[in-house]
Amino acid sequence: MNPRDLLARLISIDSVNPGLVPGGNGEREIAGFCAGWFADHGFEVHRLERVQGRPSIVAVKKGSGGGKSLMLNGHIDTVGIAGYDGDPLEPEIRDGKMFGRGTFDMKGGVAAMMVAAAKAENLRGDVIVACVADEEHGSFGTAEVLERFTADAAIVTEPSHLEVTLAHKGFVWFDVEIEGRAAHGSRPELGVDAIAKAGHFLVALERLGHDLATGPAHPLLGTGTVHASLISGGEEASTYPSACRITLERRTVPGESPQHAEDELRTILDHLGATVPDFRATLTRGLARDPFEADPDAEIVRTLIANLGAPPVIRAEPFWTDCALLDRAGIPCLLFGVDGAGAHAATEYVDLASLDRLTAVLAGTIADFCG
């Protein structure tokens, strides 16, 4: 069982997330391949498909009993392939690297965890391998898995450059609707310019970003951030705009909840409503994902570090991962994956030596934790 050969096969299967790219191929084909591979290697295979055409595969290697269970989690969807430099579905090896869409993010991690689990023998605890859908968009794959399966610990094999990742940021999306009053451009006494009023909010939002950047920092992640992502408003050049909508993102660190972020924005809007004439706005919270922070003394963290054979590099990531869902479900976890580059970029590759190393570390961790 060679993770390089398995990765090449995974790369050749289009699994672009249709939530990101309308008409994307989705996970049906790659999930079918993974299910067959697991069945051929003696796993108990479960297919979860609450969203039609968007399956996740959970493969279980049963232990003999009395040991701890370990879940390995990796997503099988990718971002889009349009604009990729070369053939994104034709894996190419050169200079010790494999190129192709998903090599780094994160089919390399998926291949490593599949092979490491298949090699495991004489275990007392179960090994649960979750190949999940939709991490690149809404993460309903891991959410569905966690309704049916649990474990004593988990490892998410997102790329981490073979460094031990123990924290990452969360995020909250908000829509702010600034209310104006439509009128002919020649009648300023009748109109309220929603776009101009929105400017007051954007200045205040920039000030909030500065306050966050200069405030208390998390030791691994630094500070939370906020930025305006989208803005729309107005009907035509000769009309006062009746509305202006701003979509913004607040990146959070441990200790900052979605409610905390919402309260910050409501304070700003309340102040503007009290000090800016004719300022009226509505705030709506959208998708929210918690930040994540592992216990550095958790058994799974200590077990994986012991299998590195060298002093670990401890890191955190600014982006969100499924670790937060596992942690919230009460499963101690960490993130550990391959080296490489090009996630979401026009060229993407995995360092093949790191792929082999990841497979070996995972195999040793499984043996020690579940054995």
N, C-alpha and C positions, 0 to 999 in steps of 0.2 A: 504494500500500500504506500504509494508515493504521493505526498501532498502536491507536488508540482504537477503531476499528471492530472490529478483530480481538479486542481485549480484551472488548468487549461480547458478542461471540459466545462467547468462552470462558466468560464468567461465566454465560451462559444454560444451560450444560451442567452438570448435577449431577455432581460428581466427589468426593463425600464418601468419605473413606477408611474402608472397612469394618473395618479393624483397630482404628479408634478408635470407630466407631459401627456396631454389628452391623446388617447389612442395608443399609449404605451402598452407594451406586450404583457406587463404584469408578471406575477409569480407562478402562474399555473404550470408553465412548461418546466421551469427549474425546480419547482416543488415536486413535480412528477419524477424528475430525474433523481432528486435526493431521496425520495421515498423508495424508489427501486434500489438505489445504492445501499440504503440502510437495511432493507429487507435481505439483500444478497449477503450482508455482513452480520446477519443474525440478530438484528434489533427488533424490538416490538415497535411498530410504526403507527402513529396517529396523525390523521389529516384534519386540520381545523380550518373551516371555511365559512365563517359567518357572513363575510362579504363575498358574494359570488365572483369567482374568478381570481380571488386574492388569497390563496391558501397559505397556511404555515404548516410545517412538518415538525412533529415532536417524535424523536426516536429514543427509546429507552433500552439500555442494557441493564438487565436486572442483576443485582448482587445476590449473594447467597443468604443475606440477612444479617441484621445486627450492626451494620456499618452506616456511615453518614452518606447522604446523597449529594450529588453535585450537578448543577445545571450549567451547561455551556450554551451561550446565547449568541447568535449572529444573524444579521439580516441578509436576505437574498435578493432584495430589490436594489436597483441602482438608479442614479440620476440619468438624464438623457444622453443620447449618443450623437445627436446632431452637433456638428462642429468639431467632433473629435478628429484629431490629427492622425489619419490613417484609418485602418479598419478596426473599429472598437471591439468587434466580436471575433477577431482572429488573433489569438495570443501570439506574441512575438518575443523571443528570448534573445537578448544581446547584453553583453557586459555584465553578466550575473543578475540581470533584471528581467522580469516578465512584464510586458506592456499589454494593456487592454483595459476596457472599461470595467471597473470593479475589482481589478487586481489588488488595489490598495484599500478601497472602501466598498465592500469589505469581504469580497469573496476569498481573499487570502486567509483571513481569519476563519471563515467558514470551512475552507478545505482543511486547515490545520486542526480544527476541533473535531471534524468528522473522522479524520485519520487517527488522531490521538485516542478518541473514544473507542474506535474499532479495534485498536491494538490492546486495549485494557483487558487484563485477565485476572482471575482469582480475586475478585473484589467482593467485599461484604455489602457495601452500599451501592445504590443505583447510580448510573450515569445517565443523565437526561440531556439530550442534544436538541436544542430548539433552533430551527432554521426559520426565521420569522419574516413575515411580510411587512411592508409599509413603514419601516423605520425612517426612511427618507422624507416622509410626509407627516403622518399622524400617529404612527406606532400602534395601530390597532392590532397588529400581529402579536406583539408581546403582551398587550393587554388581554387578548383572548387566551393566550397560553396560560397566563397567570390565574385565569378563572378555573382552569382544569388541573394545573400542575403546580407543585411547590418543591422546594429542595432545602437542604440545610445550608447551602451556600451556592454562589454562582460566579462565573467568570464571563464577562462580555468581551469578545475578541475583536472589538473595534481596533483600528490601527493606532498604536501608541509608540512606535519606534522601539519596541522591546523595553519600554520604560513602564513602571508600575503607576497606573493612574488611579488616584484615590479620591478625586473630586472633579465635579464639573458644574458649570453654571446652568441655571434654569432660564425660562423666559415666560413672558406674558405679553400677549398682543391686545391692543386697545384700539377702538375707533372713537374719535372725538368729532362730533357733528356740531359745527359752529353755525348758529342760526342768524340769517340776515333778513332783509325785506326787499323783494324784487320791486324795481321801479325803472322808468325810462332814465337813461343816462343823463338827460337834461334836467331831471327833477331830483336833485340831491336832498331836498327837504322831505321827500317821500321815501327814499331808499335807505337801506342799511347794508353796507358792503361787508358781506360775510368773509370775503377773502382778506380784507384789511383787518377785520377783527381777529381772524386766525393768526395774523402776524404777531399780535400780542401774545397769543398762546405759544407760538414757536419760539419767541424770544425767551419766555419763561421756561420752556422745555430745555433750551440750550443752557440756561442757568442751572436747572436741575442736574443736567449732565455734568456740569462743572462741579457742583456741590458733591455729587456722588464720587467723582474722580479724586477729589481732595479729602474725602471723608475716610472713616475707618475701613481698613482693607483686610480681606481674608488672607491668611498666610500663604496659601497656594494659588488662589484665584484672583487676588487683587480686589477691585471694587466692582459693584454693579454698574451698568451703563444704561443709557436710554437714547433712542434716536427716532426721528420721523422717517417713515418708510415710504408712504404714499400720500399724495394730496390731490384732491380734485374739487372743482367747483366752478360755478358760472355757467351761463347759457350762451351769451353772445357779447360782442364788444360794446354794444349800446345799452346794456341792461345791468343794473345793480344786482350782484349775485345774491340769491336767496339762501344759499347754503354753501358750506365748504367742509369737506370731510378730510380728516387727517388720520391715517393709520400709523401707529407707532409701536415700537418694540422696546420692552424693558427687560434687559438681561439681569438675572438675579443671582446672588451668591447665597450660600447657606446662612440661614437666619433671616432672609428676606422672603416673605410669602407673597402670593398673588394679591392678597388683601392689603398687605403693606404697600405694594406698588400702586394699587388702586387708590389708597388713601392719600399718597403723595400727589397724584394727579387731581383728585377732588379738591385738595387744599389749594392747588394752583387755580383751578377753575372757579372755586368759590371766591378767591381773592380778586380774580379778574372781573367776576360778576359784580363785585362790590365797588370796584375802582374804575372800570372802563365803561363809559356810557354805552348802552344798548348791547352789552356783551351777554350773549346767552349761548349755552353749550350743553350737549348731552354726551356723557361718557358711557361707553359700552365695553365690557371686558370680553375678550375672545378666548382663544386657546391659551391655556396655561400649563406649563410643565415645571415641576419642582427642581431645584438644584439637588446635587448629590454630594455626599461626603461619606467616605468609608471610615470605619474604625480601623486605624493602623495596626491595632493589636488583635483584630479578628483572626480566627484560626485559618481561614482561607487565605488571608493576606500573608500570614507568616509561612504557610505551607508553600505558596507559590514562590515567595522570596527565597525560601530554602532551596528550591529547585533551580534557581538562577545560576548558582555556582559563582556569583560575584556580587559585590555590594550593589544594591539596587539604586537606580535613579527614580526618585519619587516625583511625580508630576501631577498636574491638573489640566483640564481642557476647558476652553471657553465655550465650546459647543455642547449641546445637549445629547444624551444617549439614553438607551433603554435601561442603563444602570439605575436611574432614578425610579423607574417603575418597579424593578426588582427590589430595591431597597425599601420602597414604600410598602411592598407586599410582605415585608419582614424577612427578606432573604439577604443575608450579608453578602456583599459582592465587591468586585473591583473590575477594572478594565485593563486588559493586557493584550497587545496585538503586534502586528508586523511593522517593519520599517519600509519606507518607500515614500512616494509623493504623488501629487496630482489628483487628490480627491476633488471631484466636481470640475476638473480642469480639462483642457484640450488634449493633454497627454497624461497618462496615469500608469504607474508601475509599482511593483513590489520588489523589494530586494529578496532574492531567492534564498540566500543564506539565512536571512531572518525568518523566512517561512519555515525552513527546516528547524531552526532554533525554537520557534514558537511551538511547533508540533512536539518537540522533545520536552519542553518545559511543561506543556499541558499534560503530556503522558505521565510525567513524573508526579505532577500535582494530583492527577486522578488516582494514581497508585497509592500515594501517601494519604490523601484525604478520605478516599473511599475504601481503602484496603483493610 
